[in-house]
């Protein structure tokens, strides 16, 4: 049962990220300082590491996306 809940949460998060990429992101000017973009990074992190660790990696990446933060190529570990 735990595996089903984890799988369902992963699909839900991936759906939310994809919704953002397809519907909301085109209306917002691009300002991401990293490659891949923060939403692509979040999608890959959740797909690769699951909902808990993937979300933690995505939040860490979003928090580092600021004027005095990093930039450049930052792959999912």
mmCIF file of the N, C-alpha and C atoms, coordinates in Angstrom:
data_MODEL
# 
_entry.id   MODEL 
# 
loop_
_atom_site.group_PDB 
_atom_site.id 
_atom_site.type_symbol 
_atom_site.label_atom_id 
_atom_site.label_alt_id 
_atom_site.label_comp_id 
_atom_site.label_asym_id 
_atom_site.label_entity_id 
_atom_site.label_seq_id 
_atom_site.pdbx_PDB_ins_code 
_atom_site.Cartn_x 
_atom_site.Cartn_y 
_atom_site.Cartn_z 
_atom_site.occupancy 
_atom_site.B_iso_or_equiv 
_atom_site.pdbx_formal_charge 
_atom_site.auth_seq_id 
_atom_site.auth_comp_id 
_atom_site.auth_asym_id 
_atom_site.auth_atom_id 
_atom_site.pdbx_PDB_model_num 
ATOM 1   N N  . UNK A 1 1  ? 0.818  -1.195 0.000   1.00 0.00 ? 1  UNK A N  1 
ATOM 2   C CA . UNK A 1 1  ? 0.000  0.000  0.000   1.00 0.00 ? 1  UNK A CA 1 
ATOM 3   C C  . UNK A 1 1  ? 0.861  1.259  0.000   1.00 0.00 ? 1  UNK A C  1 
ATOM 4   N N  . UNK A 1 2  ? 1.979  1.216  0.719   1.00 0.00 ? 2  UNK A N  1 
ATOM 5   C CA . UNK A 1 2  ? 2.870  2.372  0.782   1.00 0.00 ? 2  UNK A CA 1 
ATOM 6   C C  . UNK A 1 2  ? 3.446  2.665  -0.596  1.00 0.00 ? 2  UNK A C  1 
ATOM 7   N N  . UNK A 1 3  ? 3.800  1.618  -1.338  1.00 0.00 ? 3  UNK A N  1 
ATOM 8   C CA . UNK A 1 3  ? 4.358  1.814  -2.677  1.00 0.00 ? 3  UNK A CA 1 
ATOM 9   C C  . UNK A 1 3  ? 3.328  2.440  -3.610  1.00 0.00 ? 3  UNK A C  1 
ATOM 10  N N  . UNK A 1 4  ? 2.069  2.059  -3.476  1.00 0.00 ? 4  UNK A N  1 
ATOM 11  C CA . UNK A 1 4  ? 1.019  2.643  -4.301  1.00 0.00 ? 4  UNK A CA 1 
ATOM 12  C C  . UNK A 1 4  ? 0.864  4.131  -3.998  1.00 0.00 ? 4  UNK A C  1 
ATOM 13  N N  . UNK A 1 5  ? 0.882  4.496  -2.726  1.00 0.00 ? 5  UNK A N  1 
ATOM 14  C CA . UNK A 1 5  ? 0.744  5.903  -2.341  1.00 0.00 ? 5  UNK A CA 1 
ATOM 15  C C  . UNK A 1 5  ? 1.929  6.718  -2.846  1.00 0.00 ? 5  UNK A C  1 
ATOM 16  N N  . UNK A 1 6  ? 3.124  6.156  -2.745  1.00 0.00 ? 6  UNK A N  1 
ATOM 17  C CA . UNK A 1 6  ? 4.322  6.842  -3.227  1.00 0.00 ? 6  UNK A CA 1 
ATOM 18  C C  . UNK A 1 6  ? 4.257  7.028  -4.742  1.00 0.00 ? 6  UNK A C  1 
ATOM 19  N N  . UNK A 1 7  ? 3.803  5.995  -5.448  1.00 0.00 ? 7  UNK A N  1 
ATOM 20  C CA . UNK A 1 7  ? 3.661  6.069  -6.901  1.00 0.00 ? 7  UNK A CA 1 
ATOM 21  C C  . UNK A 1 7  ? 2.614  7.108  -7.292  1.00 0.00 ? 7  UNK A C  1 
ATOM 22  N N  . UNK A 1 8  ? 1.490  7.119  -6.581  1.00 0.00 ? 8  UNK A N  1 
ATOM 23  C CA . UNK A 1 8  ? 0.423  8.082  -6.872  1.00 0.00 ? 8  UNK A CA 1 
ATOM 24  C C  . UNK A 1 8  ? 0.891  9.513  -6.611  1.00 0.00 ? 8  UNK A C  1 
ATOM 25  N N  . UNK A 1 9  ? 1.645  9.725  -5.532  1.00 0.00 ? 9  UNK A N  1 
ATOM 26  C CA . UNK A 1 9  ? 2.168  11.056 -5.230  1.00 0.00 ? 9  UNK A CA 1 
ATOM 27  C C  . UNK A 1 9  ? 3.168  11.500 -6.295  1.00 0.00 ? 9  UNK A C  1 
ATOM 28  N N  . UNK A 1 10 ? 4.001  10.573 -6.755  1.00 0.00 ? 10 UNK A N  1 
ATOM 29  C CA . UNK A 1 10 ? 4.961  10.887 -7.817  1.00 0.00 ? 10 UNK A CA 1 
ATOM 30  C C  . UNK A 1 10 ? 4.229  11.319 -9.084  1.00 0.00 ? 10 UNK A C  1 
ATOM 31  N N  . UNK A 1 11 ? 3.199  10.572 -9.473  1.00 0.00 ? 11 UNK A N  1 
ATOM 32  C CA . UNK A 1 11 ? 2.433  10.936 -10.669 1.00 0.00 ? 11 UNK A CA 1 
ATOM 33  C C  . UNK A 1 11 ? 1.739  12.285 -10.503 1.00 0.00 ? 11 UNK A C  1 
ATOM 34  N N  . UNK A 1 12 ? 1.210  12.548 -9.327  1.00 0.00 ? 12 UNK A N  1 
ATOM 35  C CA . UNK A 1 12 ? 0.553  13.826 -9.063  1.00 0.00 ? 12 UNK A CA 1 
ATOM 36  C C  . UNK A 1 12 ? 1.536  14.984 -9.193  1.00 0.00 ? 12 UNK A C  1 
ATOM 37  N N  . UNK A 1 13 ? 2.722  14.852 -8.590  1.00 0.00 ? 13 UNK A N  1 
ATOM 38  C CA . UNK A 1 13 ? 3.727  15.913 -8.667  1.00 0.00 ? 13 UNK A CA 1 
ATOM 39  C C  . UNK A 1 13 ? 4.218  16.114 -10.093 1.00 0.00 ? 13 UNK A C  1 
ATOM 40  N N  . UNK A 1 14 ? 4.448  15.022 -10.812 1.00 0.00 ? 14 UNK A N  1 
ATOM 41  C CA . UNK A 1 14 ? 4.879  15.144 -12.207 1.00 0.00 ? 14 UNK A CA 1 
ATOM 42  C C  . UNK A 1 14 ? 3.799  15.822 -13.046 1.00 0.00 ? 14 UNK A C  1 
ATOM 43  N N  . UNK A 1 15 ? 2.545  15.524 -12.772 1.00 0.00 ? 15 UNK A N  1 
ATOM 44  C CA . UNK A 1 15 ? 1.444  16.183 -13.474 1.00 0.00 ? 15 UNK A CA 1 
ATOM 45  C C  . UNK A 1 15 ? 1.385  17.674 -13.180 1.00 0.00 ? 15 UNK A C  1 
ATOM 46  N N  . UNK A 1 16 ? 1.601  18.047 -11.918 1.00 0.00 ? 16 UNK A N  1 
ATOM 47  C CA . UNK A 1 16 ? 1.620  19.469 -11.559 1.00 0.00 ? 16 UNK A CA 1 
ATOM 48  C C  . UNK A 1 16 ? 2.752  20.210 -12.265 1.00 0.00 ? 16 UNK A C  1 
ATOM 49  N N  . UNK A 1 17 ? 3.924  19.599 -12.290 1.00 0.00 ? 17 UNK A N  1 
ATOM 50  C CA . UNK A 1 17 ? 5.070  20.232 -12.949 1.00 0.00 ? 17 UNK A CA 1 
ATOM 51  C C  . UNK A 1 17 ? 4.811  20.362 -14.440 1.00 0.00 ? 17 UNK A C  1 
ATOM 52  N N  . UNK A 1 18 ? 4.281  19.313 -15.059 1.00 0.00 ? 18 UNK A N  1 
ATOM 53  C CA . UNK A 1 18 ? 3.988  19.358 -16.497 1.00 0.00 ? 18 UNK A CA 1 
ATOM 54  C C  . UNK A 1 18 ? 2.915  20.408 -16.792 1.00 0.00 ? 18 UNK A C  1 
ATOM 55  N N  . UNK A 1 19 ? 1.904  20.525 -15.936 1.00 0.00 ? 19 UNK A N  1 
ATOM 56  C CA . UNK A 1 19 ? 0.884  21.559 -16.101 1.00 0.00 ? 19 UNK A CA 1 
ATOM 57  C C  . UNK A 1 19 ? 1.531  22.941 -16.078 1.00 0.00 ? 19 UNK A C  1 
ATOM 58  N N  . UNK A 1 20 ? 2.427  23.167 -15.136 1.00 0.00 ? 20 UNK A N  1 
ATOM 59  C CA . UNK A 1 20 ? 3.135  24.445 -15.070 1.00 0.00 ? 20 UNK A CA 1 
ATOM 60  C C  . UNK A 1 20 ? 3.920  24.691 -16.358 1.00 0.00 ? 20 UNK A C  1 
ATOM 61  N N  . UNK A 1 21 ? 4.644  23.674 -16.837 1.00 0.00 ? 21 UNK A N  1 
ATOM 62  C CA . UNK A 1 21 ? 5.466  23.836 -18.032 1.00 0.00 ? 21 UNK A CA 1 
ATOM 63  C C  . UNK A 1 21 ? 4.630  24.154 -19.266 1.00 0.00 ? 21 UNK A C  1 
ATOM 64  N N  . UNK A 1 22 ? 3.488  23.514 -19.398 1.00 0.00 ? 22 UNK A N  1 
ATOM 65  C CA . UNK A 1 22 ? 2.676  23.655 -20.611 1.00 0.00 ? 22 UNK A CA 1 
ATOM 66  C C  . UNK A 1 22 ? 1.748  24.871 -20.546 1.00 0.00 ? 22 UNK A C  1 
ATOM 67  N N  . UNK A 1 23 ? 1.122  25.106 -19.405 1.00 0.00 ? 23 UNK A N  1 
ATOM 68  C CA . UNK A 1 23 ? 0.084  26.147 -19.322 1.00 0.00 ? 23 UNK A CA 1 
ATOM 69  C C  . UNK A 1 23 ? 0.561  27.474 -18.734 1.00 0.00 ? 23 UNK A C  1 
ATOM 70  N N  . UNK A 1 24 ? 1.378  27.439 -17.707 1.00 0.00 ? 24 UNK A N  1 
ATOM 71  C CA . UNK A 1 24 ? 1.750  28.673 -17.021 1.00 0.00 ? 24 UNK A CA 1 
ATOM 72  C C  . UNK A 1 24 ? 3.083  29.255 -17.490 1.00 0.00 ? 24 UNK A C  1 
ATOM 73  N N  . UNK A 1 25 ? 4.067  28.415 -17.699 1.00 0.00 ? 25 UNK A N  1 
ATOM 74  C CA . UNK A 1 25 ? 5.402  28.890 -18.055 1.00 0.00 ? 25 UNK A CA 1 
ATOM 75  C C  . UNK A 1 25 ? 5.453  29.728 -19.334 1.00 0.00 ? 25 UNK A C  1 
ATOM 76  N N  . UNK A 1 26 ? 4.692  29.389 -20.381 1.00 0.00 ? 26 UNK A N  1 
ATOM 77  C CA . UNK A 1 26 ? 4.747  30.217 -21.595 1.00 0.00 ? 26 UNK A CA 1 
ATOM 78  C C  . UNK A 1 26 ? 4.265  31.660 -21.386 1.00 0.00 ? 26 UNK A C  1 
ATOM 79  N N  . UNK A 1 27 ? 3.489  31.911 -20.350 1.00 0.00 ? 27 UNK A N  1 
ATOM 80  C CA . UNK A 1 27 ? 2.974  33.259 -20.109 1.00 0.00 ? 27 UNK A CA 1 
ATOM 81  C C  . UNK A 1 27 ? 3.881  34.091 -19.207 1.00 0.00 ? 27 UNK A C  1 
ATOM 82  N N  . UNK A 1 28 ? 4.917  33.460 -18.636 1.00 0.00 ? 28 UNK A N  1 
ATOM 83  C CA . UNK A 1 28 ? 5.825  34.134 -17.710 1.00 0.00 ? 28 UNK A CA 1 
ATOM 84  C C  . UNK A 1 28 ? 7.177  34.303 -18.401 1.00 0.00 ? 28 UNK A C  1 
ATOM 85  N N  . UNK A 1 29 ? 7.776  35.497 -18.337 1.00 0.00 ? 29 UNK A N  1 
ATOM 86  C CA . UNK A 1 29 ? 9.101  35.671 -18.950 1.00 0.00 ? 29 UNK A CA 1 
ATOM 87  C C  . UNK A 1 29 ? 10.134 34.751 -18.292 1.00 0.00 ? 29 UNK A C  1 
ATOM 88  N N  . UNK A 1 30 ? 11.010 34.184 -19.093 1.00 0.00 ? 30 UNK A N  1 
ATOM 89  C CA . UNK A 1 30 ? 12.038 33.273 -18.594 1.00 0.00 ? 30 UNK A CA 1 
ATOM 90  C C  . UNK A 1 30 ? 13.078 34.046 -17.790 1.00 0.00 ? 30 UNK A C  1 
ATOM 91  N N  . UNK A 1 31 ? 13.380 33.570 -16.602 1.00 0.00 ? 31 UNK A N  1 
ATOM 92  C CA . UNK A 1 31 ? 14.386 34.229 -15.771 1.00 0.00 ? 31 UNK A CA 1 
ATOM 93  C C  . UNK A 1 31 ? 15.283 33.223 -15.061 1.00 0.00 ? 31 UNK A C  1 
ATOM 94  N N  . UNK A 1 32 ? 15.245 31.972 -15.481 1.00 0.00 ? 32 UNK A N  1 
ATOM 95  C CA . UNK A 1 32 ? 16.039 30.937 -14.823 1.00 0.00 ? 32 UNK A CA 1 
ATOM 96  C C  . UNK A 1 32 ? 17.516 31.124 -15.165 1.00 0.00 ? 32 UNK A C  1 
ATOM 97  N N  . UNK A 1 33 ? 18.359 31.058 -14.151 1.00 0.00 ? 33 UNK A N  1 
ATOM 98  C CA . UNK A 1 33 ? 19.792 31.257 -14.330 1.00 0.00 ? 33 UNK A CA 1 
ATOM 99  C C  . UNK A 1 33 ? 20.527 29.936 -14.565 1.00 0.00 ? 33 UNK A C  1 
ATOM 100 N N  . UNK A 1 34 ? 19.811 28.847 -14.519 1.00 0.00 ? 34 UNK A N  1 
ATOM 101 C CA . UNK A 1 34 ? 20.431 27.532 -14.629 1.00 0.00 ? 34 UNK A CA 1 
ATOM 102 C C  . UNK A 1 34 ? 19.992 26.809 -15.892 1.00 0.00 ? 34 UNK A C  1 
ATOM 103 N N  . UNK A 1 35 ? 20.764 25.802 -16.269 1.00 0.00 ? 35 UNK A N  1 
ATOM 104 C CA . UNK A 1 35 ? 20.372 24.852 -17.306 1.00 0.00 ? 35 UNK A CA 1 
ATOM 105 C C  . UNK A 1 35 ? 20.504 23.476 -16.691 1.00 0.00 ? 35 UNK A C  1 
ATOM 106 N N  . UNK A 1 36 ? 19.517 22.639 -16.748 1.00 0.00 ? 36 UNK A N  1 
ATOM 107 C CA . UNK A 1 36 ? 18.173 22.819 -17.293 1.00 0.00 ? 36 UNK A CA 1 
ATOM 108 C C  . UNK A 1 36 ? 17.362 23.786 -16.439 1.00 0.00 ? 36 UNK A C  1 
ATOM 109 N N  . UNK A 1 37 ? 16.245 24.234 -16.986 1.00 0.00 ? 37 UNK A N  1 
ATOM 110 C CA . UNK A 1 37 ? 15.390 25.176 -16.255 1.00 0.00 ? 37 UNK A CA 1 
ATOM 111 C C  . UNK A 1 37 ? 14.942 24.546 -14.933 1.00 0.00 ? 37 UNK A C  1 
ATOM 112 N N  . UNK A 1 38 ? 14.501 25.374 -14.032 1.00 0.00 ? 38 UNK A N  1 
ATOM 113 C CA . UNK A 1 38 ? 14.098 24.881 -12.709 1.00 0.00 ? 38 UNK A CA 1 
ATOM 114 C C  . UNK A 1 38 ? 12.946 23.883 -12.792 1.00 0.00 ? 38 UNK A C  1 
ATOM 115 N N  . UNK A 1 39 ? 11.999 24.112 -13.709 1.00 0.00 ? 39 UNK A N  1 
ATOM 116 C CA . UNK A 1 39 ? 10.882 23.167 -13.817 1.00 0.00 ? 39 UNK A CA 1 
ATOM 117 C C  . UNK A 1 39 ? 11.340 21.847 -14.431 1.00 0.00 ? 39 UNK A C  1 
ATOM 118 N N  . UNK A 1 40 ? 12.245 21.894 -15.404 1.00 0.00 ? 40 UNK A N  1 
ATOM 119 C CA . UNK A 1 40 ? 12.781 20.657 -15.981 1.00 0.00 ? 40 UNK A CA 1 
ATOM 120 C C  . UNK A 1 40 ? 13.605 19.900 -14.939 1.00 0.00 ? 40 UNK A C  1 
ATOM 121 N N  . UNK A 1 41 ? 14.351 20.625 -14.128 1.00 0.00 ? 41 UNK A N  1 
ATOM 122 C CA . UNK A 1 41 ? 15.129 20.021 -13.048 1.00 0.00 ? 41 UNK A CA 1 
ATOM 123 C C  . UNK A 1 41 ? 14.195 19.339 -12.043 1.00 0.00 ? 41 UNK A C  1 
ATOM 124 N N  . UNK A 1 42 ? 13.122 20.029 -11.662 1.00 0.00 ? 42 UNK A N  1 
ATOM 125 C CA . UNK A 1 42 ? 12.168 19.463 -10.703 1.00 0.00 ? 42 UNK A CA 1 
ATOM 126 C C  . UNK A 1 42 ? 11.515 18.204 -11.262 1.00 0.00 ? 42 UNK A C  1 
ATOM 127 N N  . UNK A 1 43 ? 11.121 18.242 -12.529 1.00 0.00 ? 43 UNK A N  1 
ATOM 128 C CA . UNK A 1 43 ? 10.494 17.075 -13.152 1.00 0.00 ? 43 UNK A CA 1 
ATOM 129 C C  . UNK A 1 43 ? 11.459 15.889 -13.143 1.00 0.00 ? 43 UNK A C  1 
ATOM 130 N N  . UNK A 1 44 ? 12.696 16.136 -13.553 1.00 0.00 ? 44 UNK A N  1 
ATOM 131 C CA . UNK A 1 44 ? 13.688 15.055 -13.596 1.00 0.00 ? 44 UNK A CA 1 
ATOM 132 C C  . UNK A 1 44 ? 14.016 14.540 -12.196 1.00 0.00 ? 44 UNK A C  1 
ATOM 133 N N  . UNK A 1 45 ? 14.109 15.435 -11.217 1.00 0.00 ? 45 UNK A N  1 
ATOM 134 C CA . UNK A 1 45 ? 14.423 15.025 -9.846  1.00 0.00 ? 45 UNK A CA 1 
ATOM 135 C C  . UNK A 1 45 ? 13.319 14.147 -9.264  1.00 0.00 ? 45 UNK A C  1 
ATOM 136 N N  . UNK A 1 46 ? 12.068 14.528 -9.463  1.00 0.00 ? 46 UNK A N  1 
ATOM 137 C CA . UNK A 1 46 ? 10.950 13.728 -8.937  1.00 0.00 ? 46 UNK A CA 1 
ATOM 138 C C  . UNK A 1 46 ? 10.864 12.396 -9.676  1.00 0.00 ? 46 UNK A C  1 
ATOM 139 N N  . UNK A 1 47 ? 11.076 12.409 -10.990 1.00 0.00 ? 47 UNK A N  1 
ATOM 140 C CA . UNK A 1 47 ? 11.024 11.165 -11.762 1.00 0.00 ? 47 UNK A CA 1 
ATOM 141 C C  . UNK A 1 47 ? 12.147 10.214 -11.356 1.00 0.00 ? 47 UNK A C  1 
ATOM 142 N N  . UNK A 1 48 ? 13.321 10.751 -11.078 1.00 0.00 ? 48 UNK A N  1 
ATOM 143 C CA . UNK A 1 48 ? 14.485 9.914  -10.767 1.00 0.00 ? 48 UNK A CA 1 
ATOM 144 C C  . UNK A 1 48 ? 14.530 9.478  -9.302  1.00 0.00 ? 48 UNK A C  1 
ATOM 145 N N  . UNK A 1 49 ? 14.252 10.405 -8.376  1.00 0.00 ? 49 UNK A N  1 
ATOM 146 C CA . UNK A 1 49 ? 14.449 10.141 -6.958  1.00 0.00 ? 49 UNK A CA 1 
ATOM 147 C C  . UNK A 1 49 ? 13.169 9.933  -6.164  1.00 0.00 ? 49 UNK A C  1 
ATOM 148 N N  . UNK A 1 50 ? 12.016 10.115 -6.789  1.00 0.00 ? 50 UNK A N  1 
ATOM 149 C CA . UNK A 1 50 ? 10.764 9.924  -6.066  1.00 0.00 ? 50 UNK A CA 1 
ATOM 150 C C  . UNK A 1 50 ? 10.253 11.227 -5.486  1.00 0.00 ? 50 UNK A C  1 
ATOM 151 N N  . UNK A 1 51 ? 9.066  11.178 -4.876  1.00 0.00 ? 51 UNK A N  1 
ATOM 152 C CA . UNK A 1 51 ? 8.421  12.416 -4.440  1.00 0.00 ? 51 UNK A CA 1 
ATOM 153 C C  . UNK A 1 51 ? 9.130  13.139 -3.298  1.00 0.00 ? 51 UNK A C  1 
ATOM 154 N N  . UNK A 1 52 ? 9.686  12.433 -2.343  1.00 0.00 ? 52 UNK A N  1 
ATOM 155 C CA . UNK A 1 52 ? 10.259 13.100 -1.170  1.00 0.00 ? 52 UNK A CA 1 
ATOM 156 C C  . UNK A 1 52 ? 11.614 13.704 -1.480  1.00 0.00 ? 52 UNK A C  1 
ATOM 157 N N  . UNK A 1 53 ? 12.550 12.899 -1.925  1.00 0.00 ? 53 UNK A N  1 
ATOM 158 C CA . UNK A 1 53 ? 13.887 13.429 -2.213  1.00 0.00 ? 53 UNK A CA 1 
ATOM 159 C C  . UNK A 1 53 ? 13.858 14.345 -3.436  1.00 0.00 ? 53 UNK A C  1 
ATOM 160 N N  . UNK A 1 54 ? 13.058 14.014 -4.431  1.00 0.00 ? 54 UNK A N  1 
ATOM 161 C CA . UNK A 1 54 ? 12.949 14.855 -5.619  1.00 0.00 ? 54 UNK A CA 1 
ATOM 162 C C  . UNK A 1 54 ? 12.423 16.239 -5.296  1.00 0.00 ? 54 UNK A C  1 
ATOM 163 N N  . UNK A 1 55 ? 11.423 16.311 -4.421  1.00 0.00 ? 55 UNK A N  1 
ATOM 164 C CA . UNK A 1 55 ? 10.892 17.610 -4.007  1.00 0.00 ? 55 UNK A CA 1 
ATOM 165 C C  . UNK A 1 55 ? 11.932 18.387 -3.220  1.00 0.00 ? 55 UNK A C  1 
ATOM 166 N N  . UNK A 1 56 ? 12.665 17.706 -2.365  1.00 0.00 ? 56 UNK A N  1 
ATOM 167 C CA . UNK A 1 56 ? 13.719 18.371 -1.592  1.00 0.00 ? 56 UNK A CA 1 
ATOM 168 C C  . UNK A 1 56 ? 14.788 18.951 -2.513  1.00 0.00 ? 56 UNK A C  1 
ATOM 169 N N  . UNK A 1 57 ? 15.201 18.187 -3.533  1.00 0.00 ? 57 UNK A N  1 
ATOM 170 C CA . UNK A 1 57 ? 16.180 18.684 -4.499  1.00 0.00 ? 57 UNK A CA 1 
ATOM 171 C C  . UNK A 1 57 ? 15.631 19.876 -5.280  1.00 0.00 ? 57 UNK A C  1 
ATOM 172 N N  . UNK A 1 58 ? 14.368 19.805 -5.681  1.00 0.00 ? 58 UNK A N  1 
ATOM 173 C CA . UNK A 1 58 ? 13.757 20.893 -6.451  1.00 0.00 ? 58 UNK A CA 1 
ATOM 174 C C  . UNK A 1 58 ? 13.649 22.167 -5.616  1.00 0.00 ? 58 UNK A C  1 
ATOM 175 N N  . UNK A 1 59 ? 13.263 22.046 -4.361  1.00 0.00 ? 59 UNK A N  1 
ATOM 176 C CA . UNK A 1 59 ? 13.161 23.222 -3.490  1.00 0.00 ? 59 UNK A CA 1 
ATOM 177 C C  . UNK A 1 59 ? 14.540 23.834 -3.276  1.00 0.00 ? 59 UNK A C  1 
ATOM 178 N N  . UNK A 1 60 ? 15.539 23.000 -3.061  1.00 0.00 ? 60 UNK A N  1 
ATOM 179 C CA . UNK A 1 60 ? 16.906 23.511 -2.905  1.00 0.00 ? 60 UNK A CA 1 
ATOM 180 C C  . UNK A 1 60 ? 17.341 24.283 -4.143  1.00 0.00 ? 60 UNK A C  1 
ATOM 181 N N  . UNK A 1 61 ? 17.016 23.756 -5.313  1.00 0.00 ? 61 UNK A N  1 
ATOM 182 C CA . UNK A 1 61 ? 17.359 24.433 -6.567  1.00 0.00 ? 61 UNK A CA 1 
ATOM 183 C C  . UNK A 1 61 ? 16.621 25.762 -6.696  1.00 0.00 ? 61 UNK A C  1 
ATOM 184 N N  . UNK A 1 62 ? 15.323 25.783 -6.375  1.00 0.00 ? 62 UNK A N  1 
ATOM 185 C CA . UNK A 1 62 ? 14.550 27.025 -6.452  1.00 0.00 ? 62 UNK A CA 1 
ATOM 186 C C  . UNK A 1 62 ? 15.088 28.088 -5.496  1.00 0.00 ? 62 UNK A C  1 
ATOM 187 N N  . UNK A 1 63 ? 15.521 27.676 -4.324  1.00 0.00 ? 63 UNK A N  1 
ATOM 188 C CA . UNK A 1 63 ? 16.063 28.630 -3.356  1.00 0.00 ? 63 UNK A CA 1 
ATOM 189 C C  . UNK A 1 63 ? 17.410 29.192 -3.793  1.00 0.00 ? 63 UNK A C  1 
ATOM 190 N N  . UNK A 1 64 ? 18.146 28.464 -4.618  1.00 0.00 ? 64 UNK A N  1 
ATOM 191 C CA . UNK A 1 64 ? 19.438 28.968 -5.091  1.00 0.00 ? 64 UNK A CA 1 
ATOM 192 C C  . UNK A 1 64 ? 19.288 29.832 -6.334  1.00 0.00 ? 64 UNK A C  1 
ATOM 193 N N  . UNK A 1 65 ? 18.097 29.939 -6.877  1.00 0.00 ? 65 UNK A N  1 
ATOM 194 C CA . UNK A 1 65 ? 17.843 30.738 -8.079  1.00 0.00 ? 65 UNK A CA 1 
ATOM 195 C C  . UNK A 1 65 ? 17.506 32.167 -7.665  1.00 0.00 ? 65 UNK A C  1 
ATOM 196 N N  . UNK A 1 66 ? 18.536 32.928 -7.358  1.00 0.00 ? 66 UNK A N  1 
ATOM 197 C CA . UNK A 1 66 ? 18.392 34.317 -6.932  1.00 0.00 ? 66 UNK A CA 1 
ATOM 198 C C  . UNK A 1 66 ? 19.563 35.113 -7.502  1.00 0.00 ? 66 UNK A C  1 
ATOM 199 N N  . UNK A 1 67 ? 19.503 36.427 -7.472  1.00 0.00 ? 67 UNK A N  1 
ATOM 200 C CA . UNK A 1 67 ? 20.557 37.230 -8.104  1.00 0.00 ? 67 UNK A CA 1 
ATOM 201 C C  . UNK A 1 67 ? 21.967 36.922 -7.601  1.00 0.00 ? 67 UNK A C  1 
ATOM 202 N N  . UNK A 1 68 ? 22.152 36.646 -6.330  1.00 0.00 ? 68 UNK A N  1 
ATOM 203 C CA . UNK A 1 68 ? 23.484 36.358 -5.809  1.00 0.00 ? 68 UNK A CA 1 
ATOM 204 C C  . UNK A 1 68 ? 23.754 34.857 -5.714  1.00 0.00 ? 68 UNK A C  1 
ATOM 205 N N  . UNK A 1 69 ? 22.865 34.055 -6.249  1.00 0.00 ? 69 UNK A N  1 
ATOM 206 C CA . UNK A 1 69 ? 23.022 32.602 -6.246  1.00 0.00 ? 69 UNK A CA 1 
ATOM 207 C C  . UNK A 1 69 ? 23.855 32.132 -7.421  1.00 0.00 ? 69 UNK A C  1 
ATOM 208 N N  . UNK A 1 70 ? 23.838 30.841 -7.653  1.00 0.00 ? 70 UNK A N  1 
ATOM 209 C CA . UNK A 1 70 ? 24.621 30.257 -8.727  1.00 0.00 ? 70 UNK A CA 1 
ATOM 210 C C  . UNK A 1 70 ? 23.977 30.429 -10.089 1.00 0.00 ? 70 UNK A C  1 
ATOM 211 N N  . UNK A 1 71 ? 24.661 29.897 -11.098 1.00 0.00 ? 71 UNK A N  1 
ATOM 212 C CA . UNK A 1 71 ? 24.149 29.913 -12.460 1.00 0.00 ? 71 UNK A CA 1 
ATOM 213 C C  . UNK A 1 71 ? 24.911 28.866 -13.262 1.00 0.00 ? 71 UNK A C  1 
ATOM 214 N N  . UNK A 1 72 ? 24.447 28.589 -14.464 1.00 0.00 ? 72 UNK A N  1 
ATOM 215 C CA . UNK A 1 72 ? 25.126 27.642 -15.332 1.00 0.00 ? 72 UNK A CA 1 
ATOM 216 C C  . UNK A 1 72 ? 24.483 26.265 -15.323 1.00 0.00 ? 72 UNK A C  1 
ATOM 217 N N  . UNK A 1 73 ? 25.286 25.265 -15.703 1.00 0.00 ? 73 UNK A N  1 
ATOM 218 C CA . UNK A 1 73 ? 24.808 23.889 -15.816 1.00 0.00 ? 73 UNK A CA 1 
ATOM 219 C C  . UNK A 1 73 ? 24.750 23.246 -14.441 1.00 0.00 ? 73 UNK A C  1 
ATOM 220 N N  . UNK A 1 74 ? 23.578 22.724 -14.076 1.00 0.00 ? 74 UNK A N  1 
ATOM 221 C CA . UNK A 1 74 ? 23.366 22.095 -12.773 1.00 0.00 ? 74 UNK A CA 1 
ATOM 222 C C  . UNK A 1 74 ? 22.494 20.860 -12.959 1.00 0.00 ? 74 UNK A C  1 
ATOM 223 N N  . UNK A 1 75 ? 23.117 19.696 -13.228 1.00 0.00 ? 75 UNK A N  1 
ATOM 224 C CA . UNK A 1 75 ? 22.319 18.488 -13.459 1.00 0.00 ? 75 UNK A CA 1 
ATOM 225 C C  . UNK A 1 75 ? 21.761 17.910 -12.159 1.00 0.00 ? 75 UNK A C  1 
ATOM 226 N N  . UNK A 1 76 ? 20.747 17.085 -12.288 1.00 0.00 ? 76 UNK A N  1 
ATOM 227 C CA . UNK A 1 76 ? 20.192 16.365 -11.138 1.00 0.00 ? 76 UNK A CA 1 
ATOM 228 C C  . UNK A 1 76 ? 21.218 15.318 -10.715 1.00 0.00 ? 76 UNK A C  1 
ATOM 229 N N  . UNK A 1 77 ? 21.549 15.261 -9.419  1.00 0.00 ? 77 UNK A N  1 
ATOM 230 C CA . UNK A 1 77 ? 22.549 14.262 -8.976  1.00 0.00 ? 77 UNK A CA 1 
ATOM 231 C C  . UNK A 1 77 ? 22.058 12.838 -9.140  1.00 0.00 ? 77 UNK A C  1 
# 
